[in-house]
Amino acid sequence: MKSVTAPARENQPTAPDPRSRRGIGLGQPYGVPLRLHPSFLLLGVVVAVFMDPVLHRELPGRSDLAVHAVSALIALGLLASVALHECGHAVVARVLGMRVEGVHLWGLGGSTALAGDPPTPRAQYLVSIAGPLVNLLLGGLGAALWLGAAVGTIPYELGLRLAAVNALLAVYNLLPGLPLDGGQLVRAAVWSLTGDKITGLRAAGYGGFVAAAATAALAVAEASDSGDYGMFTMLVAVFIAMQAQQALRGATIARRLPTVIAGRLARPAYVATEDLPLAEALRRASAQGRSAVVFGPSDSPVGVLSETLLAQVPDGRRPWVPLSSVLCPARPLDAALAGEDLLQELRADGVREHVVMNGPRLVGVLQMTDVASALTHRAAARTSG
């Protein structure tokens, strides 16, 4: 079982986590969109099935219907505990003034997507610790029910199982590695000590591999003992390792982000007219190694040659087709835009090609693939002329 408190997007030109848009909408408690994937309900069914034989032993003489009902209540209690855990993250984030894009419940637990990084280590700490604290509170309520009931009764079993489930959720989520809450606490601590949140992210990412290894060891022990939960636990271990790797990749990208500057990445371009035959526009582009950009009457770019539209025009028709037929809308970007400011502009624009300007001077054309390549070091940044 796992829980994630993470930004909805890393510092890279991508959309928010698509999981946040899947599943069944459950409303917006406290203004936070809550979505449930069917696999979350399947998790409850699996827990109920595993609890049935245990409760038959612990509640002798009870009817099958009564045992099934108690198993279902324990499964619902687990699902509710996970949901309240995530809501704890979301509520604290909202109280601290952060925007929460949504809470998503799915087969391996839940995730809380923030619109960006918490602004301070303290905020990171408070948001991250909220989920486990909710589980400790719920576990305390379950323990009170358990200790106040007679052995062998239904309230005794309900209280015991709910206390155990919430204790497990709290302790496990405090393992010191991403994507678990304990990893976020490590991130906050290292960020506070070093003043560098990227160093904190890297430390928490490496901690995630430690948490994954511990989870895998637990999975092997479970498989050799009973085999009941070993496969599920191993899936959790694999998922944690994958998320830890993604966190380290995000840290690497964040380090490179300040060096990503629109003017440096822009491909050279030349000014063309809308009525220029497409074949001639392509000939000039090939000869000069530049993309074609069309300016309007106000001396601002209105269109740039679209590779997608160009592919739809057969070679034989290109001498007779005007450049205007393969233009995509252009919105100018300042050549000095860099880092997160540049990514915000690209996200808002929503197109693949962008015209980069230095005041009134055309610098070139920037493509999303160029930015992605610069962030991942798959290509060197270009220096525009």
URGI-V515036 format. One record per pair of residues at least 24 apart in sequence whose C-alpha atoms are under 10 Angstrom apart, sorted by the first residue. I is the first residue (numbers start at 1). J is the second residue. If there is no record, write none. Layout:
[[I;J] [I;J]]
This chain:
[[1;43] [1;82] [1;107] [1;108] [1;109] [1;110] [1;168] [1;169] [1;172] [1;173] [1;180] [1;232] [1;233] [1;235] [1;236] [1;237] [2;82] [2;107] [2;108] [2;109] [2;110] [2;111] [2;169] [2;170] [2;172] [2;173] [2;179] [2;180] [2;181] [2;236] [2;237] [2;239] [2;240] [3;82] [3;83] [3;85] [3;86] [3;89] [3;105] [3;108] [3;109] [3;110] [3;111] [3;112] [3;128] [3;131] [3;132] [3;169] [3;170] [3;172] [3;173] [3;174] [3;178] [3;179] [3;180] [3;181] [3;182] [4;86] [4;89] [4;103] [4;104] [4;109] [4;110] [4;111] [4;112] [4;113] [4;128] [4;131] [4;173] [4;178] [4;179] [4;180] [4;181] [4;182] [4;183] [4;184] [4;243] [5;86] [5;89] [5;90] [5;103] [5;110] [5;111] [5;112] [5;113] [5;114] [5;124] [5;127] [5;128] [5;129] [5;131] [5;178] [5;179] [5;180] [5;181] [5;183] [5;184] [6;111] [6;112] [6;113] [6;114] [6;115] [6;116] [6;117] [6;118] [6;124] [6;127] [6;128] [6;178] [6;179] [6;180] [6;181] [6;184] [6;247] [7;100] [7;101] [7;112] [7;113] [7;114] [7;115] [7;116] [7;117] [7;118] [8;100] [8;101] [8;102] [8;111] [8;112] [8;113] [8;114] [8;115] [8;116] [8;117] [9;113] [9;114] [9;115] [9;116] [9;117] [9;250] [10;115] [10;116] [10;117] [10;246] [10;247] [10;249] [10;250] [10;251] [10;253] [10;254] [11;116] [11;117] [11;250] [11;251] [11;252] [11;253] [11;254] [11;255] [11;256] [11;257] [11;339] [11;340] [11;343] [11;344] [11;375] [12;250] [12;253] [12;254] [12;257] [12;339] [12;340] [12;343] [12;344] [12;347] [12;371] [12;372] [12;375] [12;376] [13;340] [13;342] [13;343] [13;344] [13;345] [13;346] [13;347] [13;368] [13;369] [13;371] [13;372] [13;375] [14;343] [14;346] [14;347] [14;368] [14;372] [15;347] [16;101] [16;113] [16;114] [16;115] [17;101] [17;113] [19;102] [19;103] [19;104] [19;105] [19;106] [19;111] [19;113] [20;101] [20;102] [20;103] [20;104] [20;105] [20;111] [20;112] [20;113] [21;101] [21;102] [21;103] [21;104] [22;104] [22;105] [22;106] [23;104] [23;105] [23;106] [24;104] [24;105] [25;104] [26;104] [28;102] [28;103] [29;87] [29;90] [29;91] [30;87] [30;90] [30;91] [30;94] [31;90] [31;91] [31;94] [31;99] [31;100] [31;101] [31;102] [32;87] [32;90] [32;91] [32;94] [32;99] [32;100] [32;101] [32;102] [32;103] [32;112] [32;113] [33;90] [33;100] [33;101] [33;102] [33;103] [33;104] [34;83] [34;86] [34;87] [34;101] [34;102] [34;103] [34;104] [34;105] [34;112] [35;102] [35;103] [35;104] [35;105] [35;106] [35;110] [36;83] [36;103] [36;104] [36;105] [36;106] [36;107] [36;110] [37;104] [37;105] [37;106] [37;107] [37;110] [38;105] [38;106] [38;107] [39;105] [39;106] [39;107] [39;108] [39;109] [40;79] [40;82] [40;104] [40;105] [40;106] [40;107] [40;108] [40;109] [40;110] [41;75] [41;76] [41;79] [41;105] [41;106] [41;107] [42;106] [42;107] [43;75] [43;76] [43;78] [43;79] [43;106] [43;107] [43;108] [43;109] [43;232] [44;71] [44;72] [44;73] [44;74] [44;75] [44;76] [44;77] [44;78] [44;79] [44;80] [44;107] [45;71] [45;72] [45;75] [45;76] [46;75] [46;229] [47;71] [47;72] [47;74] [47;75] [47;76] [47;78] [47;79] [47;229] [48;72] [48;73] [48;74] [48;75] [48;76] [48;78] [49;75] [50;75] [50;228] [50;229] [51;75] [51;161] [55;152] [55;154] [55;157] [57;152] [58;151] [58;152] [58;153] [58;154] [58;157] [59;151] [59;152] [59;153] [59;154] [59;157] [60;152] [60;153] [62;153] [62;154] [66;154] [67;154] [70;154] [70;155] [70;157] [70;158] [71;157] [71;158] [71;161] [73;158] [73;162] [74;157] [74;158] [74;159] [74;160] [74;161] [74;162] [74;165] [75;161] [75;162] [75;165] [76;162] [77;138] [77;142] [77;158] [77;161] [77;162] [77;163] [77;165] [77;166] [78;109] [78;161] [78;162] [78;164] [78;165] [78;166] [78;169] [79;105] [79;106] [79;109] [79;110] [80;138] [81;109] [81;131] [81;134] [81;135] [81;138] [81;139] [81;162] [81;165] [81;166] [81;169] [82;106] [82;108] [82;109] [82;110] [82;111] [82;131] [82;132] [82;134] [82;135] [82;165] [82;166] [82;169] [83;109] [83;110] [83;111] [83;131] [84;110] [84;131] [84;132] [84;134] [84;135] [84;138] [85;109] [85;110] [85;111] [85;112] [85;129] [85;130] [85;131] [85;132] [85;133] [85;134] [85;135] [85;136] [85;138] [85;166] [85;169] [85;170] [86;110] [86;111] [86;112] [86;113] [86;128] [86;130] [86;131] [86;132] [86;134] [87;111] [87;112] [87;130] [87;131] [87;134] [88;112] [88;127] [88;128] [88;129] [88;130] [88;131] [88;132] [88;133] [88;134] [88;135] [89;113] [89;114] [89;126] [89;127] [89;128] [89;129] [89;130] [89;131] [89;132] [89;133] [89;134] [89;181] [90;114] [90;127] [90;128] [90;130] [90;131] [91;127] [91;130] [91;131] [92;123] [92;126] [92;127] [92;128] [92;129] [92;130] [92;131] [93;118] [93;123] [93;124] [93;126] [93;127] [93;128] [93;130] [94;127] [95;127] [96;123] [96;126] [96;127] [97;123] [98;123] [98;127] [108;232] [108;233] [108;235] [108;236] [108;239] [109;169] [109;236] [111;179] [111;180] [117;197] [118;188] [119;197] [120;188] [120;191] [120;192] [120;195] [120;197] [121;184] [121;185] [121;186] [121;187] [121;188] [121;189] [121;190] [121;191] [121;192] [121;193] [121;195] [121;196] [121;197] [121;200] [122;185] [122;188] [122;189] [122;191] [122;192] [123;188] [124;184] [124;185] [124;186] [124;187] [124;188] [124;189] [124;191] [125;181] [125;182] [125;184] [125;185] [125;186] [125;187] [125;188] [125;189] [126;184] [126;185] [126;188] [127;181] [127;184] [127;185] [128;173] [128;174] [128;180] [128;181] [128;182] [128;183] [128;184] [128;185] [128;188] [129;170] [129;173] [129;174] [129;181] [129;182] [129;184] [129;185] [130;181] [131;169] [131;170] [131;173] [131;174] [131;181] [132;166] [132;167] [132;168] [132;169] [132;170] [132;171] [132;172] [132;173] [132;174] [132;181] [132;182] [133;166] [133;170] [134;166] [134;169] [134;170] [135;162] [135;163] [135;165] [135;166] [135;167] [135;168] [135;169] [135;170] [135;171] [135;173] [136;163] [136;166] [136;167] [136;168] [136;169] [136;170] [136;171] [137;163] [137;166] [137;167] [137;170] [138;162] [138;163] [138;165] [138;166] [138;167] [139;163] [139;164] [139;165] [139;166] [139;167] [139;168] [139;169] [139;170] [140;164] [140;166] [140;167] [141;166] [142;166] [142;167] [143;167] [172;211] [172;215] [173;211] [174;211] [175;207] [175;208] [175;210] [175;211] [175;212] [175;214] [175;215] [176;203] [176;204] [176;205] [176;206] [176;207] [176;208] [176;209] [176;210] [176;211] [177;201] [177;202] [177;203] [177;204] [177;205] [177;206] [177;207] [177;208] [177;209] [177;210] [177;211] [177;212] [177;240] [177;241] [177;243] [177;244] [178;202] [178;203] [178;204] [178;205] [178;206] [178;207] [178;208] [178;209] [178;210] [178;211] [178;212] [178;240] [178;241] [178;242] [178;243] [178;244] [178;245] [178;246] [178;247] [178;248] [179;204] [179;205] [179;207] [179;208] [179;211] [179;212] [179;239] [179;240] [179;241] [179;242] [179;243] [179;244] [179;245] [179;246] [179;247] [180;204] [180;207] [180;208] [180;211] [180;240] [180;243] [180;244] [182;207] [182;208] [182;211] [183;207] [183;208] [183;211] [183;244] [197;251] [197;254] [198;247] [198;248] [198;250] [198;251] [198;252] [198;253] [198;254] [198;255] [199;248] [199;251] [199;252] [199;255] [200;251] [201;244] [201;247] [201;248] [201;249] [201;250] [201;251] [201;252] [201;254] [202;244] [202;245] [202;247] [202;248] [202;249] [202;250] [202;251] [202;252] [203;247] [203;248] [203;251] [204;244] [204;247] [204;248] [205;240] [205;241] [205;243] [205;244] [205;245] [205;246] [205;247] [205;248] [205;249] [205;250] [205;251] [206;241] [206;244] [206;245] [206;247] [206;248] [207;241] [207;244] [208;237] [208;240] [208;241] [208;242] [208;243] [208;244] [208;245] [208;247] [208;248] [209;237] [209;238] [209;240] [209;241] [209;242] [209;243] [209;244] [209;245] [210;237] [210;240] [210;241] [210;244] [211;237] [211;240] [211;241] [211;244] [212;236] [212;237] [212;238] [212;239] [212;240] [212;241] [212;242] [212;243] [212;244] [213;237] [213;238] [213;240] [213;241] [215;240] [215;241] [216;241] [249;376] [250;375] [250;376] [252;375] [252;376] [252;377] [253;372] [253;374] [253;375] [253;376] [253;377] [254;339] [254;340] [254;375] [255;339] [255;375] [256;339] [256;374] [256;375] [256;376] [256;377] [257;338] [257;339] [257;340] [257;341] [257;342] [257;343] [257;371] [257;374] [257;375] [257;376] [258;337] [258;338] [258;339] [258;340] [258;341] [258;342] [258;375] [259;338] [259;339] [259;374] [259;375] [259;381] [260;336] [260;337] [260;338] [260;339] [260;340] [260;342] [260;343] [260;370] [260;371] [260;372] [260;374] [260;375] [260;381] [261;334] [261;335] [261;336] [261;337] [261;338] [261;339] [261;341] [261;342] [261;371] [261;374] [261;381] [261;383] [262;333] [262;334] [262;335] [262;336] [262;337] [262;338] [262;339] [262;342] [262;343] [262;354] [262;355] [262;356] [262;357] [262;363] [262;364] [262;365] [262;366] [262;367] [262;370] [262;371] [262;381] [262;382] [262;383] [262;384] [263;333] [263;334] [263;335] [263;336] [263;337] [263;338] [263;355] [263;356] [263;357] [263;358] [263;363] [263;364] [263;365] [263;366] [263;381] [263;382] [263;383] [263;384] [263;385] [264;335] [264;336] [264;337] [264;338] [264;356] [264;363] [264;364] [264;366] [264;381] [264;382] [264;383] [264;384] [264;385] [265;335] [265;356] [265;363] [265;364] [265;365] [265;366] [265;367] [265;370] [265;371] [265;373] [265;374] [265;380] [265;381] [265;382] [265;383] [265;384] [266;335] [266;353] [266;354] [266;355] [266;356] [266;357] [266;363] [266;364] [266;365] [266;366] [266;367] [266;370] [266;371] [266;381] [266;382] [266;383] [266;384] [266;385] [267;291] [267;355] [267;356] [267;363] [267;364] [267;365] [267;366] [267;367] [267;370] [267;381] [267;382] [267;383] [267;384] [267;385] [268;292] [268;356] [268;362] [268;363] [268;364] [268;365] [268;366] [268;382] [268;383] [268;384] [268;385] [269;293] [269;304] [269;355] [269;356] [269;362] [269;363] [269;364] [269;365] [269;366] [269;384] [269;385] [270;294] [270;362] [270;363] [270;364] [270;365] [271;295] [271;301] [271;304] [271;362] [271;364] [272;303] [272;304] [272;305] [272;323] [272;324] [273;303] [273;322] [273;323] [273;324] [274;302] [274;303] [274;322] [274;323] [274;324] [274;325] [274;326] [274;327] [275;321] [275;322] [275;323] [275;324] [275;325] [276;319] [276;320] [276;321] [276;322] [276;323] [276;324] [277;317] [277;318] [277;319] [277;320] [277;321] [277;322] [277;323] [277;324] [277;325] [278;305] [278;310] [278;313] [278;315] [278;317] [278;318] [278;319] [278;320] [278;321] [278;322] [278;323] [278;324] [278;325] [278;326] [279;315] [279;316] [279;317] [279;318] [279;319] [279;320] [279;321] [279;322] [279;323] [280;318] [280;319] [280;320] [280;322] [280;323] [281;305] [281;318] [281;319] [281;322] [281;323] [282;310] [282;318] [282;319] [282;323] [290;364] [290;365] [291;364] [291;365] [292;323] [292;327] [292;364] [292;365] [293;323] [293;327] [293;328] [293;330] [293;354] [293;355] [293;362] [293;364] [293;365] [294;323] [294;324] [294;327] [294;329] [294;330] [294;355] [295;330] [295;362] [299;360] [299;361] [300;330] [300;331] [300;332] [300;355] [300;357] [300;360] [300;361] [300;362] [301;329] [301;330] [301;331] [301;332] [301;354] [301;355] [301;356] [301;357] [301;362] [302;327] [302;328] [302;329] [302;330] [302;331] [302;332] [302;355] [303;327] [303;328] [303;329] [303;330] [303;331] [303;332] [303;353] [303;354] [303;355] [304;328] [304;329] [304;330] [304;331] [304;353] [304;354] [304;355] [304;365] [305;329] [305;330] [305;353] [305;365] [306;352] [306;353] [307;352] [307;353] [308;352] [328;352] [328;353] [328;354] [329;353] [329;354] [329;355] [330;354] [330;355] [330;356] [330;365] [331;355] [331;356] [331;357] [332;356] [332;357] [332;358] [332;359] [332;362] [332;365] [333;357] [333;358] [333;359] [333;363] [333;364] [333;365] [333;366] [334;358] [334;359] [334;363] [335;359] [335;361] [335;362] [335;363] [335;364] [335;366] [335;384] [339;375] [342;371] [343;368] [343;371] [346;371]]
